């Protein structure tokens, strides 16, 4: 179920054919392909379920989805981020940060603390999340399947 008070963030345009917009049902195949290219174990059905239950955005360049980010609201003051992914060819251009900021604006408007999980060895993601106000609040052993990699739980208070 979508949360109307949590879904009022607008899409934005950027330079060189790059734009950010809300995730649409037709984006599921592209999102699934992104996750498969990076070795994430999500099925198309997982993406469809996520899309049906989340506030979500995509980064699109020249009509091709190159990144995604999703957020789920829990109760009056909590949210969880996930499926933050940018294609390998487009990483390092600030696309992940822009997607994250779209979701954080939505969460902040709802006065929600935001949680996420990130691999303990994903230093670029840790740096991104820390620069946006997240702190490590927990460790989840063997969180990621099938690799068994550990995850840090990170939290950000509403701004």
C-alpha positions as CSV (number, residue, x, y, z in Angstrom):
1,X,0.0,0.0,0.0
2,X,1.3,3.4,-0.9
3,X,1.4,6.1,1.8
4,X,-0.1,9.2,0.3
5,X,1.4,11.6,2.9
6,X,4.7,9.9,2.2
7,X,4.5,10.1,-1.6
8,X,4.4,13.8,-2.4
9,X,8.0,14.2,-3.6
10,X,8.3,15.3,-7.2
11,X,10.6,14.1,-10.0
12,X,13.3,16.4,-11.2
13,X,15.3,16.9,-14.4
14,X,19.0,17.1,-14.7
15,X,21.6,17.9,-17.3
16,X,22.5,15.7,-20.3
17,X,19.3,13.7,-20.5
18,X,19.5,12.4,-16.9
19,X,16.2,12.7,-15.0
20,X,14.7,11.4,-11.8
21,X,11.1,10.3,-11.6
22,X,8.8,8.1,-9.6
23,X,9.1,4.3,-10.2
24,X,6.4,3.1,-12.5
25,X,5.1,-0.5,-12.9
26,X,6.9,-0.8,-16.3
27,X,10.2,-0.2,-14.6
28,X,10.3,-3.6,-13.0
29,X,12.1,-5.4,-15.8
30,X,14.8,-2.7,-16.0
31,X,15.2,-2.7,-12.2
32,X,15.5,-6.5,-12.2
33,X,18.1,-6.3,-14.9
34,X,20.2,-3.8,-12.9
35,X,20.1,-6.0,-9.8
36,X,21.1,-9.1,-11.9
37,X,24.0,-7.2,-13.5
38,X,25.4,-6.4,-10.0
39,X,24.8,-9.9,-8.7
40,X,21.9,-9.1,-6.4
41,X,19.7,-12.1,-5.8
42,X,16.3,-10.5,-6.5
43,X,13.7,-12.0,-8.7
44,X,11.4,-10.0,-10.9
45,X,8.6,-11.0,-8.5
46,X,10.6,-9.4,-5.6
47,X,10.9,-6.2,-7.6
48,X,7.2,-6.2,-8.4
49,X,6.3,-6.7,-4.7
50,X,8.7,-3.9,-3.7
51,X,7.2,-1.6,-6.3
52,X,3.7,-2.2,-5.1
53,X,4.6,-1.4,-1.5
54,X,7.2,1.3,-1.7
55,X,7.7,4.9,-2.5
56,X,10.3,4.6,-5.2
57,X,12.3,6.6,-7.7
58,X,14.4,5.8,-10.7
59,X,17.2,7.6,-12.4
60,X,16.7,7.5,-16.2
61,X,19.2,8.6,-18.9
62,X,17.9,8.9,-22.4
63,X,14.9,6.7,-21.6
64,X,17.0,3.9,-19.9
65,X,16.6,3.2,-16.2
66,X,20.1,3.4,-14.7
67,X,19.3,3.5,-11.0
68,X,16.6,2.9,-8.4
69,X,15.8,3.6,-4.7
70,X,12.9,2.6,-2.6
71,X,11.5,3.5,0.8
72,X,8.9,1.8,3.0
73,X,7.1,3.6,5.8
74,X,6.5,1.8,9.1
75,X,4.2,3.4,11.5
76,X,4.1,7.1,12.1
77,X,7.8,7.8,12.4
78,X,9.9,5.1,10.8
79,X,11.0,4.2,7.3
80,X,13.3,1.7,5.7
81,X,15.4,2.3,2.5
82,X,16.3,-0.4,0.1
83,X,17.0,-1.3,-3.6
84,X,19.4,1.6,-3.8
85,X,21.2,0.6,-7.0
86,X,23.0,2.4,-9.8
87,X,24.4,0.6,-12.9
88,X,28.1,0.0,-12.8
89,X,28.6,2.2,-15.9
90,X,27.0,5.1,-14.1
91,X,28.4,4.9,-10.6
92,X,30.5,7.8,-9.3
93,X,28.4,10.5,-10.9
94,X,26.2,11.4,-7.9
95,X,23.2,9.4,-9.1
96,X,22.9,7.3,-6.0
97,X,23.1,10.4,-3.8
98,X,20.4,12.2,-5.8
99,X,18.1,9.1,-5.6
100,X,18.8,8.9,-1.8
101,X,18.0,12.6,-1.4
102,X,14.7,12.2,-3.1
103,X,13.7,9.6,-0.6
104,X,15.2,11.5,2.4
105,X,13.1,14.5,1.4
106,X,10.0,12.4,1.5
107,X,11.0,10.8,4.8
108,X,11.9,14.2,6.3
109,X,8.5,15.6,5.3
110,X,6.9,12.7,7.2
111,X,9.2,13.3,10.2
112,X,10.4,9.7,9.9
113,X,13.7,8.2,11.1
114,X,15.2,6.2,8.3
115,X,16.9,2.8,8.5
116,X,18.8,0.8,6.0
117,X,21.2,-2.2,5.7
118,X,24.5,-2.0,3.9
119,X,27.2,-4.6,3.4
120,X,30.0,-4.0,6.0
121,X,32.6,-4.1,3.2
122,X,30.8,-1.6,0.9
123,X,33.0,1.4,1.7
124,X,31.6,3.8,-1.0
125,X,28.0,3.2,0.2
126,X,29.1,3.7,3.9
127,X,30.7,7.0,2.9
128,X,27.6,8.1,1.0
129,X,25.2,7.2,3.8
130,X,27.4,8.8,6.5
131,X,27.7,12.0,4.5
132,X,23.9,12.1,4.4
133,X,23.6,11.8,8.2
134,X,23.4,8.0,8.7
135,X,25.2,6.3,11.6
136,X,25.9,2.7,12.2
137,X,23.5,1.3,14.9
138,X,23.9,-2.4,14.5
139,X,25.5,-5.4,12.9
140,X,23.5,-8.2,11.2
141,X,25.7,-11.3,10.8
142,X,25.4,-13.3,7.5
143,X,22.6,-10.9,6.4
144,X,23.1,-11.2,2.6
145,X,22.3,-14.3,0.8
146,X,23.8,-16.2,-0.9
147,X,27.2,-14.7,0.0
148,X,26.6,-14.7,3.8
149,X,28.1,-11.2,4.0
150,X,27.5,-9.2,7.1
151,X,25.5,-5.9,7.1
152,X,25.5,-2.8,9.2
153,X,22.1,-1.3,10.1
154,X,22.3,2.4,9.7
155,X,19.9,5.1,11.0
156,X,19.2,8.7,10.2
157,X,17.0,11.0,12.2
158,X,14.6,13.3,10.4
159,X,16.1,16.6,9.4
